[in-house]
Amino acid sequence: MILNKRKLRIETERMTLRPPTHSDFRDWATLRATSAEHLTPWEPSWANDHLTRKAFTNRVYWAQRSVTSGTAMPLFLFRRGDDVLLGAITLDNIRRGPAQAGTLGYWTGAPHARQGYMREAILAVVHHAFTRLDLSRIEAACLPENVASRGLLETCGFKYEGVAQSYLQIGGRWRTHVLYAALRMDRRGRTDAG
C-alpha cells in the first residue's frame, strides 16, 4: 500500500483508492443506476436527485472538506488495469481525543461484487487508519440479514459486538443493525491475563 502524502491515494494490489473528483460523475452515476437493485435493499433511501450532477458535485465538495478537516476519508475504488470504477469506501465520523475511532461504510457495484475488491479495500483502509491516522478502533454496521457484508467484515478481522436497535433508516423505516469493530490492538478472544 502506497500513500501519496500530497494527495490522499491508497494503492492496493489491484486498485487505486482516491477521493471522488468532478470528472467521476458519469461513471459513478452509471454504476449506481445499473446497480440500484443490488444496492437499495442495504442503503438509506436515495433522494430524488441522488443521481444528478448537482448532488454529485455536493458529494465531491463534501469529500474535499472532510479530507481537509480530517473528519472523513471518502474513497472511490478504481481497478488499476483499466481505471474502471468498482465502488466506494468511506471512513467517516473520525473521532479524535480519547476515542481515536471511525466508522466504515462501503458499496460495490453489482458487476464487480464477490470478486474480492471490497475485502482488499477494507484491509487497506483499516491498515491506513491504524498506521497513518493513529486510530484505535474502526466500527461498521450492517443489516442482520446481509450475510455477504457480515462475512466480509468477519474475513477482514472485524468482530461482532452486538445489536443497535433502530440504527439507520433503510427503505424508509428504522432498521436494527448488527455492530462490528476492528481494534488496532485486538486482544479479544485471548485468555492470557495482562
C-alpha positions, 0 to 999 in steps of 0.5 A, spaced: 500 500 500 502 506 497 500 513 500 501 519 496 502 524 502 500 530 497 494 527 495 490 522 499 491 515 494 491 508 497 494 503 492 492 496 493 494 490 489 489 491 484 486 498 485 487 505 486 483 508 492 482 516 491 477 521 493 471 522 488 473 528 483 468 532 478 470 528 472 467 521 476 460 523 475 458 519 469 461 513 471 459 513 478 452 515 476 452 509 471 454 504 476 449 506 481 443 506 476 445 499 473 446 497 480 440 500 484 437 493 485 443 490 488 444 496 492 437 499 495 435 493 499 442 495 504 442 503 503 438 509 506 433 511 501 436 515 495 433 522 494 430 524 488 436 527 485 441 522 488 443 521 481 444 528 478 450 532 477 448 537 482 448 532 488 454 529 485 458 535 485 455 536 493 458 529 494 465 531 491 465 538 495 463 534 501 469 529 500 474 535 499 472 538 506 472 532 510 479 530 507 481 537 509 478 537 516 480 530 517 473 528 519 472 523 513 476 519 508 471 518 502 474 513 497 472 511 490 475 504 488 478 504 481 481 497 478 488 499 476 488 495 469 483 499 466 481 505 471 474 502 471 470 504 477 468 498 482 465 502 488 466 506 494 469 506 501 468 511 506 471 512 513 467 517 516 465 520 523 473 520 525 473 521 532 479 524 535 481 525 543 480 519 547 476 515 542 481 515 536 475 511 532 471 511 525 466 508 522 466 504 515 461 504 510 462 501 503 458 499 496 460 495 490 457 495 484 453 489 482 458 487 476 464 487 480 461 484 487 464 477 490 470 478 486 474 480 492 475 488 491 471 490 497 475 485 502 482 488 499 479 495 500 477 494 507 484 491 509 487 497 506 483 502 509 483 499 516 491 498 515 491 506 513 487 508 519 491 504 524 498 506 521 497 513 518 491 516 522 493 513 529 486 510 530 484 505 535 478 502 533 474 502 526 466 500 527 461 498 521 454 496 521 450 492 517 443 489 516 442 482 520 440 479 514 446 481 509 450 475 510 455 477 504 457 484 508 457 480 515 462 475 512 466 480 509 467 484 515 468 477 519 474 475 513 477 482 514 478 481 522 472 485 524 468 482 530 461 482 532 459 486 538 452 486 538 445 489 536 443 497 535 436 497 535 433 502 530 440 504 527 439 507 520 433 508 516 433 503 510 427 503 505 424 508 509 423 505 516 428 504 522 432 498 521 436 494 527 443 493 525 448 488 527 455 492 530 462 490 528 469 493 530 476 492 528 481 494 534 488 496 532 490 492 538 485 486 538 486 482 544 479 479 544 478 472 544 485 471 548 485 468 555 492 470 557 491 475 563 495 482 562 
